[in-house]
Amino acid sequence: MIIWLASYPKSGNTWVKFFLKSYFSSTNKELSLKTHIDDEFKIETFPSLNLLKENKIDYLKFENIIKNWINLQDFLNLNKKINFLKTHNAMCTINGHAFTDLKNTIGAIYIVRDPRDIILSYANHFQVDHETALKHMMDSKNGEYKNDGSNNYHRSLMGSWSDNYNSWKNYKGRELIIVKYEDLINNTFASFSRIVNYLNKINKTPFDVNKIKISINKSSFKNLRKLEEEEGFEEKGKGLFFFRKGKIGVWKQDLNKNLIREIENKFGKEMRELGYI
């Protein structure tokens, strides 16, 4: 069964991914940003290029990925284990093809972040200006594109920031939790404890206070940035670093007032609901 780790890009689910990697690994094992064959715990991004190739999907046509969302998850679940999968895809249905179903999914952790801070990280990651980043974040057809070494291909449909958030918030198939990035920063132990409590509830994951503290330390922004400088990081994007600042409220100094107003007008309903305005 699958437990999704979902978010709009640059919202913190990579941070949570490495917290979980540390939590599910041996206490004395050093954290690495790289995936190794002998890793005790892995979170693959869905659908990975290896998964698409292994199942002989013509992934250069996005409609073929859509048609095979469920088939690919069926294949992954043949191992009869809990599979943690990272995604930026909206929880949507396209042309009758649902992103997931009850036989494949047991739960989800959705990370949400103030869009006024996302735009700064998004622009840096893709090396575009703030105006272009905002156009992407407002576009209901916005998708995630990857490169297989020769071709760019469309991997996921994210939608706008509000589309993405609402699609997961309104999902009724399985119990999920929504975690604010800002709470991970301001109330770190309580927020990560809430995640482990949720996993304990849906999957009987042991709740270990000491391991939570150790994993928070190992996956701290400072340590992840240090690891990126030493090892590199395949998800870096076009910016200098993936783990750039890891702060909240930077938009107050770095974002144009007109863009702030535009974001608040476009996403006001969801931002008020989340306590951002």
Secondary structure as UniProt FT lines:
FT   STRAND          2..7
FT   TURN            9..10
FT   HELIX           13..23
FT   TURN            27..28
FT   TURN            37..38
FT   STRAND          44..45
FT   HELIX           49..54
FT   TURN            55..56
FT   TURN            59..60
FT   HELIX           62..67
FT   HELIX           69..76
FT   HELIX           77..79
FT   STRAND          83..87
FT   STRAND          93..94
FT   TURN            95..96
FT   STRAND          97..98
FT   TURN            102..104
FT   STRAND          105..112
FT   HELIX           115..126
FT   HELIX           130..137
FT   TURN            140..141
FT   STRAND          143..147
FT   STRAND          152..157
FT   HELIX           161..169
FT   STRAND          176..180
FT   HELIX           181..186
FT   HELIX           188..203
FT   HELIX           209..218
FT   HELIX           221..231
FT   TURN            234..235
FT   TURN            237..238
FT   HELIX           251..254
FT   HELIX           257..266
FT   HELIX           268..273
FT   TURN            274..275
//
